[in-house]
Amino acid sequence: MVYKHILKPILFGFDPEAVHDFFISLGQLAGKYGVTRMIIATLYQYRGRDISKTVDGITYRTPFLLSAGFDYNGQLSRILPCIGLGGEEIGSVTARPCQGNPKPRLTRLPQSQSILVNKGLRNEGVDAIIERLKMHAFLGEARKRFVIGISIARTNDEQSVPIQVGIEDFLYSFKRLNEENIGDYYTINISCPNSFGGEAFTTPELLARLLSTLKTVPCSKPVYVKMPINIPWQRFYSLLKVIDAQGLHGIVIGNLNKDYASLDVRAEAPAMYKGGLSGKPCLHPSTDLIYKTRELYGKRFTIIGVGGVMSPKTMKEKFDAGADLVQVITGLIFEGPSLIKKLANVYSKQCVR
Ligand SMILES: Cc1cc2nc3c(=O)[nH]c(=O)nc-3n(C[C@H](O)[C@H](O)[C@H](O)COP(=O)(O)O)c2cc1C
């Protein structure tokens, strides 16, 4: 109530990226101290029956994760467990630091319950993020109860556009994370819109080249691929075949929606705007792809469902379609931190068999 009716109207009056950065600083500060962690946990943590879930050998205290793009530099891992999340996906991180695309990088589309994202993979680069995450080694038991996935993307600059350079860019980050044993699982993000070089690795041939190169790195952790949601099913299926043949554990379905016609209020995003849509426009395309993939492949893939989860109803749709875990980002921005507790309460009653 406080977030939705008092804080949100104030926050939505400011530049979205400034608000995002403010929340990262605030969350990082709140995560430092036991007392603030305790206050946040008292307010927001789910306390019902056990809804933990083990997927690919990793146990999630709740099956809800923060999706990639919010904690892109890995600063929030101490505070996020206090709002009931079972894990988060940090990043996307890149081999070299990225400043991001020219501003505006984020635009709210409140009537359509969406954010136009043109972030351009702004992040400090994999080495800086590894150094920060090494600190978590000191967090003991608390750290063990919160899963950290790391999303890896190609550096968003002209230098990494040639295919072989792009592959080596992915390889560098993947190698460094494995060498340092940072992260519980990895997601290869091949579907970031509006970056240099585009979504080159969403063709079966280039995806196979990328994944077979990454396979040369010794890795004992689950590896997933973050899928685009705007390609026809036949092409999506051709990518699934590659991921299956390369022996990866699963997929994250999926990334932002690039079809502006799917907005409830089309005029909210004029044609000259750049970026992909998050939130409600992602709901049906991603749920549909989850359903089709599960139907075709049975249990072969772990499926992490993401896109448009803003309520218990939309969360349930993702699990009913076949998701093993659910990620959220825009729902948290629009509904506030109490969303996860609401999802967990409904999940415990309607989804756990
Ligand atoms: C501000 C913002 C930044 C994002 N950055 C990334 C990113 O760096 N890597 C990625 O794989 N997805 C990124 N995404 C996409 C989300 O992870 C997610 O797939 C998409 O927003 C759909 O989920 P939602 O409807 O819950 O927002 C970003 C989304 C938002 C809103």
The ligand as a MOL file (V3000), in Angstrom:
LIG
                    3D

  0  0  0     0  0            999 V3000
M  V30 BEGIN CTAB
M  V30 COUNTS 31 33 0 0 0
M  V30 BEGIN ATOM
M  V30 1 C 15.6780 -1.9990 -16.7920 0
M  V30 2 C 15.8280 -3.3410 -17.4540 0
M  V30 3 C 17.0840 -3.7740 -17.8290 0
M  V30 4 C 17.2410 -5.0340 -18.4200 0
M  V30 5 N 18.5020 -5.4810 -18.7280 0
M  V30 6 C 18.6720 -6.7850 -19.0940 0
M  V30 7 C 19.9650 -7.3370 -19.2270 0
M  V30 8 O 20.9770 -6.6780 -19.0120 0
M  V30 9 N 20.0700 -8.6410 -19.5860 0
M  V30 10 C 18.9680 -9.4400 -19.8210 0
M  V30 11 O 19.1310 -10.6290 -20.1160 0
M  V30 12 N 17.7330 -8.9330 -19.7070 0
M  V30 13 C 17.5580 -7.6400 -19.3440 0
M  V30 14 N 16.2890 -7.1290 -19.1920 0
M  V30 15 C 15.1270 -8.0050 -19.5020 0
M  V30 16 C 14.5910 -8.6660 -18.2410 0
M  V30 17 O 15.5510 -9.4790 -17.6260 0
M  V30 18 C 13.3350 -9.4940 -18.5620 0
M  V30 19 O 13.6910 -10.5390 -19.4330 0
M  V30 20 C 12.2310 -8.6600 -19.2110 0
M  V30 21 O 12.1850 -7.3710 -18.6700 0
M  V30 22 C 10.8610 -9.3150 -19.0070 0
M  V30 23 O 10.5660 -9.4300 -17.6240 0
M  V30 24 P 9.5910 -8.4130 -16.8410 0
M  V30 25 O 8.3450 -8.3270 -17.6460 0
M  V30 26 O 9.4070 -9.0270 -15.4860 0
M  V30 27 O 10.3010 -7.0980 -16.7920 0
M  V30 28 C 16.0980 -5.8550 -18.6440 0
M  V30 29 C 14.8210 -5.3890 -18.2750 0
M  V30 30 C 14.6720 -4.1460 -17.6840 0
M  V30 31 C 13.2920 -3.6980 -17.2910 0
M  V30 END ATOM
M  V30 BEGIN BOND
M  V30 1 1 1 2
M  V30 2 1 2 3
M  V30 3 2 2 30
M  V30 4 2 3 4
M  V30 5 1 4 5
M  V30 6 1 4 28
M  V30 7 2 5 6
M  V30 8 1 6 7
M  V30 9 1 6 13
M  V30 10 2 7 8
M  V30 11 1 7 9
M  V30 12 1 9 10
M  V30 13 2 10 11
M  V30 14 1 10 12
M  V30 15 2 12 13
M  V30 16 1 13 14
M  V30 17 1 14 15
M  V30 18 1 14 28
M  V30 19 1 15 16
M  V30 20 1 16 17
M  V30 21 1 16 18
M  V30 22 1 18 19
M  V30 23 1 18 20
M  V30 24 1 20 21
M  V30 25 1 20 22
M  V30 26 1 22 23
M  V30 27 1 23 24
M  V30 28 2 24 25
M  V30 29 1 24 26
M  V30 30 1 24 27
M  V30 31 2 28 29
M  V30 32 1 29 30
M  V30 33 1 30 31
M  V30 END BOND
M  V30 END CTAB
M  END
